[in-house]
Amino acid sequence: MATSAPPVQPVVKPELKFVADTTCTEFARGWLRHHCRPDPTYREGIIRSVYYDTPQLDAFNEKVNGDFYKQKVRLRWYDPDTGADPSKRNAFLEVKHKVGGGRQKERIRLVLESEWLENAPLSDARFMNVLRTAAPGLIEATAPALFPSLVVQYHRIRYICPISQARVCLDTGIQPGRVNSRLLAAQGCATIRDVVIEVKDAEAAQIPWLESVYAAGFRQRSFSKYGECVARVTAEEY
């Protein structure tokens, strides 16, 4: 395990989310393909994240309660991976803050064993070791008493809006994965019937094609993949 890059001072940036039922997926793909350019570096792939939370599920409850300030800590990796060694996986320990409608994020890159990262139970002590080892290198302190709680995965296609130069992501297939039974009492696992368009680093007024997205059924609202997955797994009201 090794870190390779120091954290960058986070900057608060706008982030907009537009949510619709999965029946709007094909429309969203076609519409974004028509109005946006494919991301030149990372076009498409699967994202998986281990989310950390407290025994009281503070990160989940911050979302449920609509807190103005929220913090999420996660260990994230991507498929396909850009590394040359298939036994290793590039992963990123991230701290994401939501401050009202803005966001700030910092991350540290790690190189971890693929087999362990993708298959080990979340009760494995090495997930805590990753957090303890890497978190001191972050600028922002993480919340105390964090434990791995849940894996969230989804498919993402990335675009660039040619009008605003905003980064635009289409997220589908959102679902929970491994659960730490010491933290979450799994009651069920209903399908998450949401597709999400995320617009990063731009205001809605800068993007005229959003009007057609609204007409197709998308609505701008707060949406947490972690929150949705915890609610489905625990059968909590959300």
ChimeraX commands (.cxc) that place a marker at each C-alpha (Angstrom):
marker #1 position 0.00,0.00,0.00 radius 0.5
marker #1 position 1.41,3.41,-0.91 radius 0.5
marker #1 position 0.36,6.96,-1.38 radius 0.5
marker #1 position 1.68,8.90,-4.35 radius 0.5
marker #1 position 0.32,12.42,-4.35 radius 0.5
marker #1 position -0.30,15.06,-1.67 radius 0.5
marker #1 position -3.84,16.36,-1.24 radius 0.5
marker #1 position -4.85,19.50,-3.08 radius 0.5
marker #1 position -6.49,22.36,-1.19 radius 0.5
marker #1 position -10.23,21.86,-1.79 radius 0.5
marker #1 position -12.31,24.59,-3.39 radius 0.5
marker #1 position -16.07,24.89,-2.92 radius 0.5
marker #1 position -17.77,24.42,-6.31 radius 0.5
marker #1 position -21.39,24.18,-7.41 radius 0.5
marker #1 position -22.86,20.75,-8.05 radius 0.5
marker #1 position -26.32,20.23,-9.54 radius 0.5
marker #1 position -28.21,16.94,-9.61 radius 0.5
marker #1 position -31.18,16.06,-11.82 radius 0.5
marker #1 position -33.03,12.86,-10.97 radius 0.5
marker #1 position -35.57,10.77,-12.86 radius 0.5
marker #1 position -36.91,7.23,-12.99 radius 0.5
marker #1 position -34.81,4.67,-14.85 radius 0.5
marker #1 position -37.33,4.74,-17.71 radius 0.5
marker #1 position -35.62,8.03,-18.71 radius 0.5
marker #1 position -32.20,6.39,-19.10 radius 0.5
marker #1 position -32.22,6.00,-22.88 radius 0.5
marker #1 position -33.48,9.53,-23.39 radius 0.5
marker #1 position -30.71,10.88,-21.15 radius 0.5
marker #1 position -28.03,8.94,-23.01 radius 0.5
marker #1 position -29.21,10.16,-26.39 radius 0.5
marker #1 position -29.75,13.74,-25.28 radius 0.5
marker #1 position -26.36,14.08,-23.62 radius 0.5
marker #1 position -24.64,12.41,-26.56 radius 0.5
marker #1 position -26.26,15.00,-28.84 radius 0.5
marker #1 position -25.59,18.11,-26.74 radius 0.5
marker #1 position -22.31,17.30,-25.01 radius 0.5
marker #1 position -18.85,16.04,-25.91 radius 0.5
marker #1 position -17.49,12.77,-24.50 radius 0.5
marker #1 position -14.99,13.28,-21.71 radius 0.5
marker #1 position -11.60,13.07,-23.45 radius 0.5
marker #1 position -9.86,11.23,-20.60 radius 0.5
marker #1 position -12.31,8.98,-18.74 radius 0.5
marker #1 position -15.32,8.21,-20.91 radius 0.5
marker #1 position -17.21,5.44,-19.15 radius 0.5
marker #1 position -16.90,2.86,-16.40 radius 0.5
marker #1 position -18.06,1.37,-13.12 radius 0.5
marker #1 position -17.45,3.22,-9.87 radius 0.5
marker #1 position -17.34,1.41,-6.53 radius 0.5
marker #1 position -16.93,3.06,-3.14 radius 0.5
marker #1 position -16.64,1.85,0.44 radius 0.5
marker #1 position -18.38,4.49,2.55 radius 0.5
marker #1 position -17.32,5.07,6.15 radius 0.5
marker #1 position -19.79,6.09,8.83 radius 0.5
marker #1 position -20.12,6.23,12.61 radius 0.5
marker #1 position -22.01,3.62,14.66 radius 0.5
marker #1 position -24.78,6.24,14.92 radius 0.5
marker #1 position -24.78,6.63,11.10 radius 0.5
marker #1 position -24.02,10.34,11.34 radius 0.5
marker #1 position -23.19,10.68,7.62 radius 0.5
marker #1 position -26.49,9.04,6.67 radius 0.5
marker #1 position -28.48,11.14,9.15 radius 0.5
marker #1 position -26.86,14.38,7.95 radius 0.5
marker #1 position -28.47,13.67,4.61 radius 0.5
marker #1 position -31.82,12.59,6.04 radius 0.5
marker #1 position -31.98,15.72,8.20 radius 0.5
marker #1 position -30.95,18.04,5.37 radius 0.5
marker #1 position -27.98,19.47,7.28 radius 0.5
marker #1 position -26.35,22.50,5.68 radius 0.5
marker #1 position -22.89,20.97,6.21 radius 0.5
marker #1 position -22.31,17.32,5.42 radius 0.5
marker #1 position -19.19,15.15,5.27 radius 0.5
marker #1 position -18.68,11.84,3.47 radius 0.5
marker #1 position -15.58,9.68,3.69 radius 0.5
marker #1 position -15.12,6.95,1.13 radius 0.5
marker #1 position -12.58,4.64,-0.48 radius 0.5
marker #1 position -13.23,4.72,-4.24 radius 0.5
marker #1 position -11.95,2.74,-7.22 radius 0.5
marker #1 position -12.79,2.47,-10.91 radius 0.5
marker #1 position -13.28,-0.22,-13.53 radius 0.5
marker #1 position -11.52,-0.21,-15.91 radius 0.5
marker #1 position -8.42,0.57,-13.90 radius 0.5
marker #1 position -5.52,2.53,-15.38 radius 0.5
marker #1 position -2.79,0.48,-13.66 radius 0.5
marker #1 position -0.56,-1.96,-15.52 radius 0.5
marker #1 position -0.55,-4.63,-12.78 radius 0.5
marker #1 position -3.89,-6.52,-12.65 radius 0.5
marker #1 position -3.16,-7.69,-9.09 radius 0.5
marker #1 position -3.12,-4.07,-7.92 radius 0.5
marker #1 position -5.81,-1.42,-7.97 radius 0.5
marker #1 position -5.61,2.35,-7.91 radius 0.5
marker #1 position -7.97,3.58,-5.20 radius 0.5
marker #1 position -8.67,6.97,-3.69 radius 0.5
marker #1 position -9.44,7.86,-0.11 radius 0.5
marker #1 position -11.76,10.86,-0.43 radius 0.5
marker #1 position -13.35,13.34,1.94 radius 0.5
marker #1 position -16.29,15.16,0.37 radius 0.5
marker #1 position -17.99,18.11,2.01 radius 0.5
marker #1 position -21.32,19.59,1.02 radius 0.5
marker #1 position -21.73,23.20,2.11 radius 0.5
marker #1 position -25.25,24.22,1.15 radius 0.5
marker #1 position -25.41,23.80,-2.64 radius 0.5
marker #1 position -21.63,23.69,-3.07 radius 0.5
marker #1 position -19.14,20.92,-2.65 radius 0.5
marker #1 position -15.49,20.46,-1.96 radius 0.5
marker #1 position -13.48,17.28,-2.23 radius 0.5
marker #1 position -9.95,16.16,-1.59 radius 0.5
marker #1 position -8.40,12.77,-2.19 radius 0.5
marker #1 position -5.27,10.71,-1.72 radius 0.5
marker #1 position -4.32,7.99,-4.21 radius 0.5
marker #1 position -3.50,4.54,-2.88 radius 0.5
marker #1 position -2.37,1.32,-4.53 radius 0.5
marker #1 position -4.16,-1.69,-3.01 radius 0.5
marker #1 position -4.51,-5.41,-3.71 radius 0.5
marker #1 position -7.34,-5.95,-6.19 radius 0.5
marker #1 position -8.59,-9.24,-4.76 radius 0.5
marker #1 position -8.81,-7.84,-1.25 radius 0.5
marker #1 position -10.39,-4.53,-2.23 radius 0.5
marker #1 position -13.11,-6.11,-4.36 radius 0.5
marker #1 position -13.98,-9.14,-2.22 radius 0.5
marker #1 position -12.99,-8.75,1.43 radius 0.5
marker #1 position -15.80,-8.37,3.98 radius 0.5
marker #1 position -16.12,-4.84,5.32 radius 0.5
marker #1 position -15.44,-6.18,8.81 radius 0.5
marker #1 position -11.84,-6.81,7.64 radius 0.5
marker #1 position -9.54,-4.67,9.82 radius 0.5
marker #1 position -7.53,-3.58,6.79 radius 0.5
marker #1 position -10.29,-1.17,5.77 radius 0.5
marker #1 position -9.77,0.60,9.08 radius 0.5
marker #1 position -6.02,0.48,8.58 radius 0.5
marker #1 position -6.38,2.26,5.23 radius 0.5
marker #1 position -8.32,5.04,6.91 radius 0.5
marker #1 position -5.93,5.39,9.85 radius 0.5
marker #1 position -2.86,5.38,7.61 radius 0.5
marker #1 position -4.02,7.74,4.88 radius 0.5
marker #1 position -6.43,10.14,6.64 radius 0.5
marker #1 position -3.71,12.14,8.44 radius 0.5
marker #1 position -2.47,13.25,5.00 radius 0.5
marker #1 position -5.78,14.96,4.26 radius 0.5
marker #1 position -6.15,18.68,4.86 radius 0.5
marker #1 position -9.59,18.34,6.42 radius 0.5
marker #1 position -9.95,16.17,9.50 radius 0.5
marker #1 position -12.36,13.26,9.19 radius 0.5
marker #1 position -15.09,12.62,11.71 radius 0.5
marker #1 position -14.01,10.44,14.67 radius 0.5
marker #1 position -15.01,6.79,15.11 radius 0.5
marker #1 position -15.56,5.97,11.44 radius 0.5
marker #1 position -16.07,2.40,10.22 radius 0.5
marker #1 position -16.65,0.90,6.76 radius 0.5
marker #1 position -20.41,0.60,6.37 radius 0.5
marker #1 position -21.48,-0.13,2.80 radius 0.5
marker #1 position -20.25,-0.49,-0.79 radius 0.5
marker #1 position -22.07,1.60,-3.39 radius 0.5
marker #1 position -21.64,0.93,-7.09 radius 0.5
marker #1 position -22.98,2.45,-10.30 radius 0.5
marker #1 position -22.23,2.97,-13.98 radius 0.5
marker #1 position -21.05,6.44,-15.04 radius 0.5
marker #1 position -20.72,8.07,-18.48 radius 0.5
marker #1 position -18.86,11.39,-18.49 radius 0.5
marker #1 position -19.34,14.37,-20.80 radius 0.5
marker #1 position -18.24,17.97,-21.19 radius 0.5
marker #1 position -20.87,20.65,-21.83 radius 0.5
marker #1 position -19.55,22.73,-24.76 radius 0.5
marker #1 position -21.53,25.80,-23.65 radius 0.5
marker #1 position -20.50,26.05,-19.99 radius 0.5
marker #1 position -17.48,23.70,-20.02 radius 0.5
marker #1 position -19.08,21.98,-17.04 radius 0.5
marker #1 position -18.43,18.31,-16.40 radius 0.5
marker #1 position -21.62,16.30,-16.84 radius 0.5
marker #1 position -22.10,12.73,-15.58 radius 0.5
marker #1 position -24.87,10.24,-16.22 radius 0.5
marker #1 position -25.13,7.70,-13.39 radius 0.5
marker #1 position -27.23,4.55,-13.78 radius 0.5
marker #1 position -27.43,1.11,-12.20 radius 0.5
marker #1 position -27.05,2.49,-8.68 radius 0.5
marker #1 position -27.01,-0.34,-6.15 radius 0.5
marker #1 position -25.65,-1.37,-2.76 radius 0.5
marker #1 position -22.95,-4.02,-2.55 radius 0.5
marker #1 position -21.21,-5.49,0.49 radius 0.5
marker #1 position -22.61,-4.43,3.87 radius 0.5
marker #1 position -20.85,-4.31,7.24 radius 0.5
marker #1 position -23.35,-6.23,9.37 radius 0.5
marker #1 position -21.72,-4.84,12.51 radius 0.5
marker #1 position -22.92,-1.38,11.51 radius 0.5
marker #1 position -26.02,-1.94,9.37 radius 0.5
marker #1 position -28.81,-4.41,10.03 radius 0.5
marker #1 position -29.72,-5.55,6.52 radius 0.5
marker #1 position -33.49,-5.92,6.12 radius 0.5
marker #1 position -33.88,-5.78,2.37 radius 0.5
marker #1 position -32.31,-4.63,-0.88 radius 0.5
marker #1 position -34.91,-3.12,-3.20 radius 0.5
marker #1 position -33.84,-1.89,-6.60 radius 0.5
marker #1 position -32.98,1.81,-6.79 radius 0.5
marker #1 position -35.06,3.09,-9.68 radius 0.5
marker #1 position -33.26,6.39,-10.18 radius 0.5
marker #1 position -31.02,7.72,-12.90 radius 0.5
marker #1 position -28.99,10.83,-12.08 radius 0.5
marker #1 position -27.45,13.59,-14.20 radius 0.5
marker #1 position -24.76,15.47,-12.28 radius 0.5
marker #1 position -23.53,18.85,-13.51 radius 0.5
marker #1 position -20.32,19.93,-11.82 radius 0.5
marker #1 position -18.77,23.40,-11.70 radius 0.5
marker #1 position -21.58,25.29,-13.46 radius 0.5
marker #1 position -24.82,27.07,-12.64 radius 0.5
marker #1 position -28.09,25.84,-14.16 radius 0.5
marker #1 position -28.61,29.20,-15.90 radius 0.5
marker #1 position -25.49,28.54,-18.01 radius 0.5
marker #1 position -26.90,25.36,-19.57 radius 0.5
marker #1 position -29.87,25.97,-21.90 radius 0.5
marker #1 position -30.38,22.29,-22.77 radius 0.5
marker #1 position -31.53,21.59,-19.21 radius 0.5
marker #1 position -35.03,22.77,-20.15 radius 0.5
marker #1 position -35.47,19.70,-22.34 radius 0.5
marker #1 position -34.16,17.49,-19.56 radius 0.5
marker #1 position -36.89,18.86,-17.30 radius 0.5
marker #1 position -39.49,18.20,-19.99 radius 0.5
marker #1 position -38.37,14.57,-20.13 radius 0.5
marker #1 position -39.06,14.06,-16.44 radius 0.5
marker #1 position -35.82,15.00,-14.66 radius 0.5
marker #1 position -36.07,17.24,-11.60 radius 0.5
marker #1 position -33.33,19.10,-9.78 radius 0.5
marker #1 position -33.08,17.87,-6.23 radius 0.5
marker #1 position -30.71,16.63,-3.61 radius 0.5
marker #1 position -29.70,13.00,-4.11 radius 0.5
marker #1 position -27.25,10.85,-2.14 radius 0.5
marker #1 position -26.28,7.46,-3.55 radius 0.5
marker #1 position -25.01,6.43,-0.13 radius 0.5
marker #1 position -28.21,7.62,1.53 radius 0.5
marker #1 position -30.41,5.79,-0.96 radius 0.5
marker #1 position -28.44,2.55,-0.59 radius 0.5
marker #1 position -28.47,2.64,3.22 radius 0.5
marker #1 position -32.23,3.29,3.18 radius 0.5
marker #1 position -32.84,0.34,0.84 radius 0.5
marker #1 position -30.60,-2.05,2.77 radius 0.5
marker #1 position -32.03,-1.17,6.18 radius 0.5
marker #1 position -35.60,-0.60,4.97 radius 0.5
marker #1 position -35.53,2.84,6.60 radius 0.5
marker #1 position -37.81,5.70,5.57 radius 0.5
marker #1 position -35.82,8.18,3.48 radius 0.5
marker link #1:1,2 radius 0.2
marker link #1:2,3 radius 0.2
marker link #1:3,4 radius 0.2
marker link #1:4,5 radius 0.2
marker link #1:5,6 radius 0.2
marker link #1:6,7 radius 0.2
marker link #1:7,8 radius 0.2
marker link #1:8,9 radius 0.2
marker link #1:9,10 radius 0.2
marker link #1:10,11 radius 0.2
marker link #1:11,12 radius 0.2
marker link #1:12,13 radius 0.2
marker link #1:13,14 radius 0.2
marker link #1:14,15 radius 0.2
marker link #1:15,16 radius 0.2
marker link #1:16,17 radius 0.2
marker link #1:17,18 radius 0.2
marker link #1:18,19 radius 0.2
marker link #1:19,20 radius 0.2
marker link #1:20,21 radius 0.2
marker link #1:21,22 radius 0.2
marker link #1:22,23 radius 0.2
marker link #1:23,24 radius 0.2
marker link #1:24,25 radius 0.2
marker link #1:25,26 radius 0.2
marker link #1:26,27 radius 0.2
marker link #1:27,28 radius 0.2
marker link #1:28,29 radius 0.2
marker link #1:29,30 radius 0.2
marker link #1:30,31 radius 0.2
marker link #1:31,32 radius 0.2
marker link #1:32,33 radius 0.2
marker link #1:33,34 radius 0.2
marker link #1:34,35 radius 0.2
marker link #1:35,36 radius 0.2
marker link #1:36,37 radius 0.2
marker link #1:37,38 radius 0.2
marker link #1:38,39 radius 0.2
marker link #1:39,40 radius 0.2
marker link #1:40,41 radius 0.2
marker link #1:41,42 radius 0.2
marker link #1:42,43 radius 0.2
marker link #1:43,44 radius 0.2
marker link #1:44,45 radius 0.2
marker link #1:45,46 radius 0.2
marker link #1:46,47 radius 0.2
marker link #1:47,48 radius 0.2
marker link #1:48,49 radius 0.2
marker link #1:49,50 radius 0.2
marker link #1:50,51 radius 0.2
marker link #1:51,52 radius 0.2
marker link #1:52,53 radius 0.2
marker link #1:53,54 radius 0.2
marker link #1:54,55 radius 0.2
marker link #1:55,56 radius 0.2
marker link #1:56,57 radius 0.2
marker link #1:57,58 radius 0.2
marker link #1:58,59 radius 0.2
marker link #1:59,60 radius 0.2
marker link #1:60,61 radius 0.2
marker link #1:61,62 radius 0.2
marker link #1:62,63 radius 0.2
marker link #1:63,64 radius 0.2
marker link #1:64,65 radius 0.2
marker link #1:65,66 radius 0.2
marker link #1:66,67 radius 0.2
marker link #1:67,68 radius 0.2
marker link #1:68,69 radius 0.2
marker link #1:69,70 radius 0.2
marker link #1:70,71 radius 0.2
marker link #1:71,72 radius 0.2
marker link #1:72,73 radius 0.2
marker link #1:73,74 radius 0.2
marker link #1:74,75 radius 0.2
marker link #1:75,76 radius 0.2
marker link #1:76,77 radius 0.2
marker link #1:77,78 radius 0.2
marker link #1:78,79 radius 0.2
marker link #1:79,80 radius 0.2
marker link #1:80,81 radius 0.2
marker link #1:81,82 radius 0.2
marker link #1:82,83 radius 0.2
marker link #1:83,84 radius 0.2
marker link #1:84,85 radius 0.2
marker link #1:85,86 radius 0.2
marker link #1:86,87 radius 0.2
marker link #1:87,88 radius 0.2
marker link #1:88,89 radius 0.2
marker link #1:89,90 radius 0.2
marker link #1:90,91 radius 0.2
marker link #1:91,92 radius 0.2
marker link #1:92,93 radius 0.2
marker link #1:93,94 radius 0.2
marker link #1:94,95 radius 0.2
marker link #1:95,96 radius 0.2
marker link #1:96,97 radius 0.2
marker link #1:97,98 radius 0.2
marker link #1:98,99 radius 0.2
marker link #1:99,100 radius 0.2
marker link #1:100,101 radius 0.2
marker link #1:101,102 radius 0.2
marker link #1:102,103 radius 0.2
marker link #1:103,104 radius 0.2
marker link #1:104,105 radius 0.2
marker link #1:105,106 radius 0.2
marker link #1:106,107 radius 0.2
marker link #1:107,108 radius 0.2
marker link #1:108,109 radius 0.2
marker link #1:109,110 radius 0.2
marker link #1:110,111 radius 0.2
marker link #1:111,112 radius 0.2
marker link #1:112,113 radius 0.2
marker link #1:113,114 radius 0.2
marker link #1:114,115 radius 0.2
marker link #1:115,116 radius 0.2
marker link #1:116,117 radius 0.2
marker link #1:117,118 radius 0.2
marker link #1:118,119 radius 0.2
marker link #1:119,120 radius 0.2
marker link #1:120,121 radius 0.2
marker link #1:121,122 radius 0.2
marker link #1:122,123 radius 0.2
marker link #1:123,124 radius 0.2
marker link #1:124,125 radius 0.2
marker link #1:125,126 radius 0.2
marker link #1:126,127 radius 0.2
marker link #1:127,128 radius 0.2
marker link #1:128,129 radius 0.2
marker link #1:129,130 radius 0.2
marker link #1:130,131 radius 0.2
marker link #1:131,132 radius 0.2
marker link #1:132,133 radius 0.2
marker link #1:133,134 radius 0.2
marker link #1:134,135 radius 0.2
marker link #1:135,136 radius 0.2
marker link #1:136,137 radius 0.2
marker link #1:137,138 radius 0.2
marker link #1:138,139 radius 0.2
marker link #1:139,140 radius 0.2
marker link #1:140,141 radius 0.2
marker link #1:141,142 radius 0.2
marker link #1:142,143 radius 0.2
marker link #1:143,144 radius 0.2
marker link #1:144,145 radius 0.2
marker link #1:145,146 radius 0.2
marker link #1:146,147 radius 0.2
marker link #1:147,148 radius 0.2
marker link #1:148,149 radius 0.2
marker link #1:149,150 radius 0.2
marker link #1:150,151 radius 0.2
marker link #1:151,152 radius 0.2
marker link #1:152,153 radius 0.2
marker link #1:153,154 radius 0.2
marker link #1:154,155 radius 0.2
marker link #1:155,156 radius 0.2
marker link #1:156,157 radius 0.2
marker link #1:157,158 radius 0.2
marker link #1:158,159 radius 0.2
marker link #1:159,160 radius 0.2
marker link #1:160,161 radius 0.2
marker link #1:161,162 radius 0.2
marker link #1:162,163 radius 0.2
marker link #1:163,164 radius 0.2
marker link #1:164,165 radius 0.2
marker link #1:165,166 radius 0.2
marker link #1:166,167 radius 0.2
marker link #1:167,168 radius 0.2
marker link #1:168,169 radius 0.2
marker link #1:169,170 radius 0.2
marker link #1:170,171 radius 0.2
marker link #1:171,172 radius 0.2
marker link #1:172,173 radius 0.2
marker link #1:173,174 radius 0.2
marker link #1:174,175 radius 0.2
marker link #1:175,176 radius 0.2
marker link #1:176,177 radius 0.2
marker link #1:177,178 radius 0.2
marker link #1:178,179 radius 0.2
marker link #1:179,180 radius 0.2
marker link #1:180,181 radius 0.2
marker link #1:181,182 radius 0.2
marker link #1:182,183 radius 0.2
marker link #1:183,184 radius 0.2
marker link #1:184,185 radius 0.2
marker link #1:185,186 radius 0.2
marker link #1:186,187 radius 0.2
marker link #1:187,188 radius 0.2
marker link #1:188,189 radius 0.2
marker link #1:189,190 radius 0.2
marker link #1:190,191 radius 0.2
marker link #1:191,192 radius 0.2
marker link #1:192,193 radius 0.2
marker link #1:193,194 radius 0.2
marker link #1:194,195 radius 0.2
marker link #1:195,196 radius 0.2
marker link #1:196,197 radius 0.2
marker link #1:197,198 radius 0.2
marker link #1:198,199 radius 0.2
marker link #1:199,200 radius 0.2
marker link #1:200,201 radius 0.2
marker link #1:201,202 radius 0.2
marker link #1:202,203 radius 0.2
marker link #1:203,204 radius 0.2
marker link #1:204,205 radius 0.2
marker link #1:205,206 radius 0.2
marker link #1:206,207 radius 0.2
marker link #1:207,208 radius 0.2
marker link #1:208,209 radius 0.2
marker link #1:209,210 radius 0.2
marker link #1:210,211 radius 0.2
marker link #1:211,212 radius 0.2
marker link #1:212,213 radius 0.2
marker link #1:213,214 radius 0.2
marker link #1:214,215 radius 0.2
marker link #1:215,216 radius 0.2
marker link #1:216,217 radius 0.2
marker link #1:217,218 radius 0.2
marker link #1:218,219 radius 0.2
marker link #1:219,220 radius 0.2
marker link #1:220,221 radius 0.2
marker link #1:221,222 radius 0.2
marker link #1:222,223 radius 0.2
marker link #1:223,224 radius 0.2
marker link #1:224,225 radius 0.2
marker link #1:225,226 radius 0.2
marker link #1:226,227 radius 0.2
marker link #1:227,228 radius 0.2
marker link #1:228,229 radius 0.2
marker link #1:229,230 radius 0.2
marker link #1:230,231 radius 0.2
marker link #1:231,232 radius 0.2
marker link #1:232,233 radius 0.2
marker link #1:233,234 radius 0.2
marker link #1:234,235 radius 0.2
marker link #1:235,236 radius 0.2
marker link #1:236,237 radius 0.2
marker link #1:237,238 radius 0.2
view
